[in-house]
């Protein structure tokens, strides 16, 4: 129960942050990616603001023996920088550059009631399902529960 | 740079960082949103409630913003439906094959100083920039 409340509150703060920073506004995102046009560097500051907090906070958090409401941390184990990582990220980048929404803002923007957001999210979920047909697609990323 | 909004960008960004840190310290989870969503396909008993609540929280956050601001948030899309469908499909495929998106690789991966996530983040920003360049200045120009 308490774990679910923690997830809900984290989600609310995350959704507020995305909205305040305008990551949920495709025009704003595309203006950031449009280095050859009227470039708007705002989103670089969104990333910088977020990463400044996570770099500092994660250092302390991951020194704890365990999370507050869980027995361990769920962290990705894969370390390799391979074709799958870079190819997938490039494909995502093309989709991001085409529309201006990434997954978090795509979900969050449903709250603004635009039909386009629903179409985008539906297509994105379909794409996630299709990803299993990518050549040499292996099993889902394994996550490890660090011993407490 | 007429539309540069540094203050709201830094405040909003910091909130995203705080939210990611909260989820990690309280629940031991990284706030990678494409992964949190994909973990529901198909839903698994015992591992779905927190995912649904986090995603519901995202929506609630956007609703709360509109209530506080007292106005409906205006969003505009520059391209039509076919491009939106293609963009959505590519985003879904790419984030699964590439193991993450802006939040997972960008905010959380960079936060863990992960070389893998750094490579992914640079790749999707460059690919996004090239795509916008082609759409706006090659095809549209």
Interface residues (C-beta under 8 A of the other chain):
Chain A: X3 X4 X5 X6 X7 X8 X9 X10 X11 X12 X13 X14 X15 X16 X17 X18 X19 X20 X21 X22 X23 X24 X25 X26 X27 X28 X30 X31 X33 X34 X35 X36 X37 X38 X39 X40 X41 X42 X43 X45 X46 X47 X48 X49 X50 X51 X52 X53 X54 X55 X57 X58 X61 X62 X64 X66 X67 X68 X69 X70 X71 X72 X73 X74 X75 X76 X78 X79 X80 X81 X84 X85 X86 X87 X88 X89 X90 X91 X92 X93 X94 X95 X96 X97 X98 X99 X100 X101 X102 X103 X104 X106 X107 X108 X109 X110 X111 X112 X113 X114 X116 X117 X119 X120 X121 X122 X123 X124 X125 X126 X127 X128 X129 X130 X131 X132 X134 X137 X141
Chain B: X1 X2 X3 X4 X5 X6 X8 X9 X10 X11 X12 X13 X14 X15 X16 X17 X18 X19 X20 X21 X22 X23 X24 X25 X26 X27 X28 X29 X30 X31 X33 X34 X35 X37 X38 X41 X49 X50 X51 X53 X54 X55 X56 X57 X58 X59 X60 X61 X62 X63 X64 X65 X66 X72 X73 X74 X75 X76 X77 X78 X79 X81 X83 X84 X85 X86 X87 X88 X89 X90 X91 X92 X93 X94 X95 X96 X97 X98 X99 X101 X102 X103 X105 X106 X107 X108 X110 X111 X112 X113 X115 X116 X119 X120 X121 X123 X124 X125 X126 X127 X128 X129 X130 X131 X132 X133 X135 X136 X137
